[in-house]
């Protein structure tokens, strides 16, 4: 369960980065969409639908992650519920194989983010 939550937080982080990257006329967002399209072998319509789902759930996750008044266990439970809803919507668009590939890609990105955070943390000490 924790692994799924971590993977999905990474996915939302990817979309968050795309949202904040409005400079360069959204080039980052388009690059991310193309990577997903190539990796998952999906159509442009599927990518647009996945992106819309990500944007629907992103603010909810961001708000929960920032909320310091909720204890960690309650936060994880709420996040898991949101991710379950998100996954249900994704299953209506993607095949099981595509979802598996998406989750594997998100896991790799999560590992890269942790690695980068660890390196930046070492530099700040």
C-alpha positions, -999 to 999 in steps of 0.1 A, spaced: 0 0 0 28 24 9 46 16 -24 14 24 -44 10 57 -25 47 66 -31 44 57 -68 13 78 -73 27 108 -54 55 107 -79 31 107 -108 14 138 -93 48 153 -88 55 148 -125 23 165 -134 30 193 -109 63 199 -126 45 202 -159 20 226 -144 47 249 -131 66 248 -163 45 272 -182 75 290 -194 88 277 -228 52 275 -239 45 243 -220 74 224 -237 80 203 -206 43 193 -204 44 183 -241 77 164 -236 61 145 -207 30 137 -227 52 124 -255 72 102 -232 40 87 -217 27 82 -252 58 64 -264 63 44 -232 27 33 -228 19 31 -265 -13 51 -261 -32 75 -283 -32 112 -280 -68 110 -268 -57 86 -240 -29 109 -230 -52 139 -229 -76 118 -207 -48 107 -184 -36 143 -181 -71 155 -172 -74 129 -145 -40 139 -131 -51 175 -130 -83 166 -113 -66 148 -84 -34 169 -82 -48 197 -61 -63 173 -36 -30 155 -31 -10 187 -29 -34 200 -3 -31 168 18 7 168 15 9 204 28 -16 199 56 4 197 88 -27 192 110 -33 156 98 -12 128 113 8 107 89 -14 76 92 -46 96 85 -29 114 56 -18 81 41 -53 67 44 -68 97 27 -42 97 0 -48 60 -6 -85 67 -11 -77 94 -36 -53 72 -55 -79 44 -56 -104 67 -71 -78 79 -96 -68 43 -105 -105 35 -112 -107 63 -136 -74 53 -153 -86 18 -157 -115 31 -178 -89 46 -202 -58 24 -200 -53 -14 -202 -39 -33 -173 -6 -36 -191 -5 2 -197 -12 9 -160 16 -16 -150 40 3 -174 28 37 -160 34 25 -124 69 11 -133 78 44 -149 65 63 -119 86 40 -96 118 48 -116 111 85 -114 104 82 -77 138 65 -72 155 92 -93 138 120 -72 149 103 -39 184 100 -52 184 137 -62 169 147 -29 196 127 -11 224 143 -31 210 178 -25 205 170 12 242 160 14 252 192 -2 232 213 22 248 198 54 
